[in-house]
């Protein structure tokens, strides 16, 4: 079985980017999944997420972090 990890990054303009990696063991896939989430927890992106799934499409884990973006009226010098 192959395990797929998807990193999903949503930018302030609403565009979405994905990074996909394949892993031959679940432990390696879980390591990558948690590595993404450790970065996502402190990310400056509005939304940053990770999904761990099998190559036949079964989802094992998914989690996301939302970081509200300050409006230009809230930004001060």
Secondary structure, DSSP 8 states (H G I E B T S, - for coil): --EEEEEEEE-TTS-EEEEEEEESSHHHHHHHHHHHHHHHTT--SSEEEEEEEETTS-EEEEEEEE-----TTT---
